[in-house]
Amino acid sequence: MTTEQAVSFVTVRRRFDFRSIEVGRWVTPSERDRAAGRFYQALCDLMTILRGPEHLISLRSSLGLQYGIGGQLGVAAHYIPATRQLALAKNAGAGSLAHEWFHAFDHYMGGKAYRDAGKFGFASSAWLNSRNPKAHPLNDRLTACFQSILLTEDGTAPSSLFQASQEADQRLKVVYYAKPEELCARAFEAFVEDSQPRNSFLVRGSVHSDEAKAGLYPQGAQREQINDAFQNYFAALGAALYREQAKAG
C-alpha cells in the first residue's frame, strides 16, 4: 500500500484524517496518482521522524491539503493561515512539504501555546515577541526549539542563523528570511533532512543548495543543537499523543 501506484488521495485523507484534500482541474489522473503516492510516503516518513501518530500530521484534522491549485509564479508551495491549507504546486512542490507543514504546525501551536498569539499568529513569532505563554512542559520544550534557532547558545544575542538571514534580507531589500516563522521552518527542514528515512519529496536543499551555502540553514554546532531540541520536543509530544490515543481506546 505504500507504493505510488497503489495509493490515491482518498488513501492519504483516510490514513491521516485531513480536513480536506483538493486537486487542481489541470492535474491529469496519472499526475494525481503519482503525487498521491509521493504525498503518502513523505507523510509516513514525517510521522516516523516525529515519532507521533497520524493526527499529529493532520493537526487533529484541522489541516487541509491542496495540490495543483492556483499558485504564484516561482512559488513551489505555500501555507494559507486564513484557511489552514497547505498547498503544493503541480510541477514545483517537491522538497517543500516539510517546510510548509511546519508553517501549519507553527500556526496551529500559536493558539495552543500562547494566550494572545492572535488568529493568524505563529508560535515562533509569539515567542519572539514575548506573548503570554500557556504553562506546560511540552511548551517549554517548544520554547527551547525557538531559542536554539533564534538565539546564541547562552541566549544573550541573535544566532548566526538569524544574522545571516537578516543580511540576506538587507541585500535583497525584502523582509522574509529573518521572519521567525521562516527561520523556524528552515530549521525544521534541516532537522528532517538530517533524519532517516530521507525523502526528497518531503525535503531537500538544507545542505547543498545556494541558500544553505549562504548560511540560511543551520550549520555546525547550532544545527546539532536545533536537531536535539526538535528531537526532544517531538519525542515528548508524540509520546503524549500516543498515550492520549490509547486512553481513548
Number of C-alpha atoms within 10 A of each C-alpha: 11 11 12 16 14 12 20 19 20 12 15 19 19 11 15 21 22 21 17 15 18 14 17 14 10 11 16 11 10 10 13 19 18 18 25 24 22 23 22 23 21 22 24 20 19 26 18 15 20 22 19 20 18 22 19 20 23 23 19 14 16 17 23 22 19 20 24 22 16 12 15 10 7 8 11 18 23 22 22 15 17 8 10 19 23 22 27 26 22 22 12 13 19 21 20 22 27 25 24 25 26 22 27 27 19 21 25 22 20 25 20 15 26 21 13 15 24 14 12 14 19 24 30 30 20 23 20 15 11 11 17 13 20 14 10 10 12 16 19 14 19 22 20 18 24 23 21 25 30 24 19 16 15 9 11 8 12 14 20 19 26 24 17 18 24 19 17 20 16 14 9 11 9 11 12 16 21 22 16 22 23 19 23 26 23 25 30 27 28 26 23 26 21 17 17 11 13 16 19 14 18 25 23 21 18 24 17 9 12 11 14 16 13 13 19 25 28 29 19 7 10 20 19 16 18 25 23 15 22 23 20 17 21 18 16 17 22 17 14 14 18 17 12 11 12 9 8 7 6
